[in-house]
Amino acid sequence: MTTPKKSPPGPNLHSPEGLKTIYTNLARIAHSPADIVIDFAHLLPGEKNATVNARVLMTPISAKLLLRALTDNLSRYEAAFGEIKMPGNSALVENLFRPHQPPEPPKEEKE
């Protein structure tokens, strides 16, 4: 006998047909006393301009719950797949979006 799968807690979510999935590597966050606004964009390395692909507007309490959920999920991800290593001591944005560096040519071997 198989045991039925338990559905995750919370509401059942239904994705509409044709829902567009976007890739983002840049988020801009702003706030007012009543709202948190997160703009998601994709920025190519070496580029200066990015187009916002999605904007999420939420209450501060919803944003804090999102932060808690992300923290919990990242902890579970690292427990399963290992630590997510962050770039050295310099700013993350400098590592991700510095101008493209072409690969160095191979060094000639000395005989």
N, CA, C and O of each residue as an XYZ file, in Angstrom:
444
protein
N       0.847     -1.171      0.000
C       0.000      0.000      0.000
C       0.896      1.239      0.000
O       1.873      1.311      0.746
N       0.560      2.190     -0.826
C       1.338      3.427     -0.872
C       0.660      4.485     -0.021
O      -0.566      4.553      0.074
N       1.493      5.303      0.590
C       0.930      6.395      1.390
C       0.750      7.605      0.495
O       1.627      7.927     -0.305
N      -0.377      8.271      0.627
C      -0.611      9.451     -0.201
C       0.374     10.557      0.154
O       0.764     10.719      1.310
N       0.767     11.318     -0.872
C       1.673     12.449     -0.645
C       0.931     13.545      0.098
O      -0.224     13.855     -0.196
N       1.632     14.127      1.077
C       1.055     15.264      1.785
C       1.294     16.517      0.954
O       2.399     16.740      0.458
N       0.270     17.320      0.808
C       0.459     18.581      0.090
C       1.125     19.573      1.034
O       0.902     19.534      2.244
N       1.949     20.469      0.473
C       2.624     21.441      1.335
C       1.613     22.342      2.034
O       0.512     22.564      1.530
N       2.000     22.864      3.207
C       1.072     23.754      3.908
C       0.842     25.020      3.103
O       1.666     25.405      2.273
N      -0.266     25.645      3.353
C      -0.580     26.892      2.657
C      -1.586     26.665      1.552
O      -2.095     25.558      1.377
N      -1.867     27.712      0.813
C      -2.893     27.623     -0.239
C      -2.407     26.813     -1.431
O      -1.205     26.698     -1.672
N      -3.356     26.255     -2.172
C      -3.028     25.598     -3.435
C      -2.803     26.677     -4.474
O      -3.649     27.552     -4.659
N      -1.669     26.621     -5.150
C      -1.349     27.624     -6.167
C      -1.583     27.036     -7.546
O      -1.173     25.909     -7.826
N      -2.230     27.785     -8.390
C      -2.469     27.380     -9.767
C      -1.792     28.386    -10.685
O      -2.057     29.586    -10.611
N      -0.905     27.882    -11.560
C      -0.225     28.746    -12.523
C      -1.066     28.835    -13.779
O      -1.458     27.808    -14.332
N      -1.349     30.039    -14.240
C      -2.153     30.165    -15.453
C      -1.390     29.628    -16.664
O      -0.160     29.672    -16.706
N      -2.123     29.130    -17.630
C      -1.509     28.648    -18.853
C      -0.784     29.814    -19.522
O      -1.300     30.930    -19.576
N       0.410     29.543    -20.027
C       1.178     30.585    -20.700
C       1.958     31.489    -19.754
O       2.493     32.513    -20.179
N       2.028     31.123    -18.481
C       2.781     31.930    -17.531
C       4.232     32.019    -17.984
O       4.868     30.995    -18.234
N       4.756     33.227    -18.091
C       6.116     33.448    -18.569
C       7.098     33.318    -17.409
O       6.920     33.933    -16.358
N       8.127     32.515    -17.612
C       9.201     32.384    -16.638
C      10.330     33.307    -17.061
O      10.701     33.336    -18.234
N      10.879     34.058    -16.121
C      11.986     34.959    -16.437
C      13.197     34.567    -15.610
O      13.069     34.009    -14.521
N      14.376     34.868    -16.143
C      15.626     34.708    -15.404
C      16.016     36.091    -14.901
O      15.934     37.071    -15.642
N      16.437     36.172    -13.652
C      16.867     37.451    -13.106
C      18.179     37.282    -12.366
O      18.392     36.286    -11.675
N      19.047     38.251    -12.514
C      20.286     38.266    -11.746
C      20.503     39.628    -11.096
O      21.590     39.943    -10.612
N      19.443     40.418    -11.102
C      19.516     41.759    -10.535
C      18.168     42.107     -9.921
O      17.129     41.930    -10.556
N      18.183     42.592     -8.714
C      16.950     43.050     -8.065
C      17.216     44.421     -7.465
O      18.240     44.644     -6.821
N      16.291     45.326     -7.682
C      16.347     46.655     -7.072
C      15.191     46.718     -6.088
O      14.049     46.423     -6.441
N      15.487     47.099     -4.870
C      14.477     47.108     -3.822
C      14.276     48.533     -3.324
O      15.240     49.238     -3.024
N      13.028     48.945     -3.239
C      12.676     50.267     -2.719
C      11.511     50.081     -1.746
O      10.858     49.038     -1.740
N      11.260     51.089     -0.935
C      10.156     50.971      0.010
C       9.575     52.335      0.361
O      10.205     53.383      0.219
N       8.354     52.253      0.821
C       7.669     53.394      1.414
C       7.212     52.908      2.788
O       7.452     51.750      3.129
N       6.570     53.746      3.576
C       6.085     53.252      4.870
C       5.097     52.086      4.740
O       4.962     51.290      5.669
N       4.408     51.978      3.600
C       3.365     50.959      3.460
C       3.726     49.809      2.539
O       3.075     48.766      2.591
N       4.752     49.963      1.687
C       5.009     48.966      0.654
C       6.498     48.695      0.479
O       7.342     49.551      0.744
N       6.797     47.478      0.026
C       8.126     47.101     -0.437
C       7.965     46.800     -1.926
O       7.059     46.062     -2.312
N       8.837     47.364     -2.763
C       8.787     47.147     -4.209
C      10.096     46.474     -4.616
O      11.179     46.967     -4.302
N       9.989     45.348     -5.314
C      11.169     44.650     -5.815
C      11.045     44.578     -7.331
O      10.118     43.968     -7.863
N      11.992     45.210     -8.017
C      12.080     45.127     -9.478
C      13.116     44.069     -9.824
O      14.233     44.100     -9.308
N      12.752     43.132    -10.695
C      13.656     42.076    -11.131
C      14.078     42.343    -12.567
O      13.248     42.653    -13.421
N      15.383     42.220    -12.826
C      15.917     42.479    -14.159
C      17.024     41.479    -14.470
O      17.480     40.737    -13.599
N      17.441     41.477    -15.723
C      18.563     40.647    -16.174
C      19.593     41.585    -16.764
O      19.307     42.327    -17.704
N      20.790     41.549    -16.210
C      21.875     42.411    -16.666
C      23.018     41.540    -17.145
O      23.516     40.690    -16.406
N      23.437     41.755    -18.398
C      24.563     41.012    -18.942
C      25.861     41.595    -18.414
O      25.958     42.809    -18.238
N      26.866     40.759    -18.155
C      28.145     41.279    -17.683
C      28.701     42.313    -18.658
O      28.666     42.116    -19.872
N      29.210     43.408    -18.118
C      29.783     44.467    -18.930
C      28.773     45.476    -19.446
O      29.164     46.525    -19.957
N      27.479     45.185    -19.325
C      26.430     46.107    -19.784
C      26.116     47.094    -18.665
O      26.331     46.801    -17.489
N      25.613     48.247    -19.035
C      25.224     49.263    -18.042
C      23.716     49.348    -17.877
O      23.232     49.837    -16.856
N      22.961     48.873    -18.879
C      21.507     49.022    -18.850
C      20.828     47.666    -18.711
O      21.230     46.683    -19.334
N      19.804     47.637    -17.893
C      18.996     46.435    -17.704
C      17.528     46.844    -17.779
O      17.155     47.946    -17.375
N      16.712     45.950    -18.296
C      15.282     46.206    -18.384
C      14.573     45.419    -17.291
O      14.825     44.228    -17.112
N      13.695     46.082    -16.568
C      12.911     45.402    -15.540
C      11.934     44.455    -16.232
O      11.163     44.863    -17.100
N      11.980     43.177    -15.829
C      11.099     42.162    -16.400
C       9.877     41.875    -15.529
O       8.851     41.403    -16.017
N      10.002     42.162    -14.249
C       8.884     41.920    -13.338
C       9.018     42.850    -12.141
O      10.124     43.173    -11.709
N       7.890     43.271    -11.619
C       7.857     44.116    -10.422
C       6.909     43.455     -9.429
O       5.774     43.111     -9.760
N       7.404     43.284     -8.200
C       6.593     42.700     -7.141
C       6.392     43.765     -6.073
O       7.352     44.355     -5.579
N       5.155     43.998     -5.729
C       4.774     44.974     -4.714
C       4.154     44.195     -3.566
O       3.224     43.415     -3.772
N       4.666     44.404     -2.353
C       4.132     43.678     -1.204
C       4.178     44.528      0.058
O       4.868     45.546      0.119
N       3.435     44.091      1.052
C       3.461     44.784      2.338
C       4.765     44.442      3.054
O       5.378     43.419      2.746
N       5.201     45.267      3.996
C       6.417     44.941      4.743
C       6.331     43.590      5.454
O       7.324     42.866      5.508
N       5.175     43.240      5.995
C       5.075     41.942      6.670
C       5.192     40.788      5.666
O       5.789     39.758      5.978
N       4.627     40.954      4.468
C       4.782     39.918      3.443
C       6.233     39.810      3.002
O       6.718     38.708      2.744
N       6.932     40.934      2.911
C       8.347     40.914      2.545
C       9.167     40.193      3.615
O      10.087     39.442      3.293
N       8.837     40.419      4.878
C       9.562     39.748      5.955
C       9.281     38.250      5.938
O      10.179     37.448      6.194
N       8.053     37.872      5.641
C       7.736     36.443      5.508
C       8.469     35.829      4.313
O       8.911     34.683      4.385
N       8.600     36.579      3.219
C       9.362     36.112      2.071
C      10.826     35.920      2.452
O      11.430     34.907      2.098
N      11.400     36.883      3.169
C      12.781     36.769      3.629
C      12.956     35.510      4.480
O      13.929     34.776      4.309
N      12.035     35.265      5.375
C      12.094     34.080      6.239
C      12.016     32.803      5.398
O      12.756     31.851      5.644
N      11.125     32.782      4.411
C      10.982     31.607      3.549
C      12.237     31.388      2.704
O      12.676     30.249      2.539
N      12.820     32.462      2.168
C      14.056     32.340      1.384
C      15.200     31.821      2.254
O      15.957     30.948      1.831
N      15.324     32.357      3.465
C      16.368     31.921      4.385
C      16.223     30.437      4.690
O      17.207     29.697      4.674
N      15.001     30.004      4.967
C      14.740     28.593      5.269
C      15.058     27.713      4.062
O      15.691     26.667      4.208
N      14.628     28.124      2.879
C      14.874     27.330      1.677
C      16.350     27.278      1.324
O      16.841     26.228      0.910
N      17.075     28.390      1.477
C      18.506     28.378      1.204
C      19.245     27.483      2.193
O      20.205     26.812      1.812
N      18.822     27.460      3.442
C      19.426     26.566      4.432
C      19.220     25.106      4.042
O      20.143     24.297      4.132
N      17.999     24.771      3.607
C      17.728     23.398      3.174
C      18.492     23.049      1.904
O      18.961     21.921      1.751
N      18.619     24.015      0.991
C      19.385     23.800     -0.240
C      20.840     23.481      0.108
O      21.411     22.524     -0.415
N      21.443     24.295      1.003
C      22.836     24.074      1.374
C      23.022     22.766      2.130
O      24.060     22.118      1.992
N      22.045     22.373      2.917
C      22.133     21.084      3.609
C      22.144     19.934      2.604
O      22.803     18.918      2.827
N      21.420     20.091      1.505
C      21.336     19.030      0.502
C      22.487     19.071     -0.498
O      22.967     18.020     -0.921
N      22.943     20.274     -0.887
C      23.893     20.396     -1.992
C      25.224     21.045     -1.623
O      26.107     21.154     -2.474
N      25.385     21.472     -0.392
C      26.623     22.115      0.024
C      26.482     23.622      0.078
O      25.534     24.203     -0.450
N      27.455     24.234      0.730
C      27.430     25.678      0.938
C      27.508     26.442     -0.378
O      28.269     26.081     -1.276
N      26.720     27.489     -0.478
C      26.784     28.398     -1.613
C      27.926     29.361     -1.306
O      27.851     30.141     -0.357
N      28.969     29.303     -2.105
C      30.143     30.141     -1.855
C      29.964     31.503     -2.504
O      29.652     31.608     -3.690
N      30.167     32.532     -1.711
C      30.072     33.907     -2.197
C      31.456     34.346     -2.658
O      32.461     33.872     -2.130
N      31.521     35.259     -3.652
C      32.823     35.750     -4.101
C      33.579     36.421     -2.966
O      32.966     36.933     -2.029
N      34.920     36.422     -3.041
C      35.832     36.992     -2.054
C      35.347     38.173     -1.256
O      34.161     38.274     -0.939
N      36.243     39.056     -0.935
C      35.934     40.195     -0.071
C      35.383     41.394     -0.819
O      34.858     42.313     -0.190
N      35.485     41.416     -2.150
C      34.996     42.580     -2.886
C      33.480     42.516     -3.023
O      32.862     41.484     -2.757
N      32.908     43.599     -3.430
C      31.446     43.691     -3.544
C      30.929     42.686     -4.567
O      31.529     42.506     -5.627
N      29.830     42.042     -4.251
C      29.228     41.047     -5.130
C      28.938     41.630     -6.508
O      29.198     40.983     -7.522
N      28.409     42.829     -6.552
C      28.056     43.430     -7.835
C      29.297     43.623     -8.700
O      29.219     43.494     -9.922
N      30.442     43.932     -8.090
C      31.673     44.090     -8.855
C      32.108     42.770     -9.477
O      32.624     42.750    -10.594
N      31.903     41.669     -8.761
C      32.265     40.358     -9.293
C      31.317     39.916    -10.400
O      31.746     39.325    -11.390
N      30.051     40.198    -10.235
C      29.068     39.723    -11.204
C      29.013     40.580    -12.455
O      28.763     40.060    -13.542
N      29.240     41.879    -12.330
C      28.984     42.776    -13.444
C      30.194     43.580    -13.892
O      30.042     44.628    -14.520
N      31.396     43.103    -13.577
C      32.583     43.793    -14.099
C      32.650     43.564    -15.603
O      32.059     42.610    -16.108
N      33.365     44.427    -16.327
C      33.443     44.243    -17.782
C      33.990     42.867    -18.135
O      34.829     42.310    -17.427
N      33.504     42.345    -19.225
C      33.910     41.018    -19.684
C      35.407     40.993    -19.926
O      35.956     41.873    -20.589
N      36.061     39.982    -19.387
C      37.488     39.805    -19.587
C      37.702     38.623    -20.527
O      37.297     37.505    -20.209
N      38.344     38.855    -21.702
C      38.594     37.727    -22.584
C      39.571     36.761    -21.920
O      40.387     37.173    -21.094
N      39.493     35.484    -22.274
C      40.412     34.527    -21.657
C      41.853     34.854    -22.034
O      42.132     35.344    -23.128
N      42.757     34.572    -21.103
C      44.167     34.813    -21.369
C      44.669     33.772    -22.361
O      44.261     32.612    -22.306
N      45.569     34.190    -23.282
C      46.107     33.203    -24.216
C      46.969     32.201    -23.461
O      47.542     32.537    -22.424
N      47.068     30.977    -23.968
C      47.881     29.978    -23.270
C      49.345     30.415    -23.221
O      49.871     30.998    -24.168
N      49.979     30.118    -22.100
C      51.391     30.479    -21.949
C      52.233     29.489    -22.755
O      51.969     28.287    -22.773
N      53.257     30.036    -23.422
C      54.143     29.179    -24.205
C      55.035     28.382    -23.260
O      55.573     28.905    -22.284
N      55.171     27.110    -23.583
C      56.018     26.257    -22.766
C      57.461     26.470    -23.170
O      57.777     26.573    -24.355
N      58.342     26.536    -22.168
C      59.777     26.673    -22.419
C      60.384     25.289    -22.511
O      60.023     24.385    -21.757
N      61.322     25.132    -23.455
C      61.976     23.822    -23.615
C      63.251     23.770    -22.834
O      63.940     22.750    -22.844
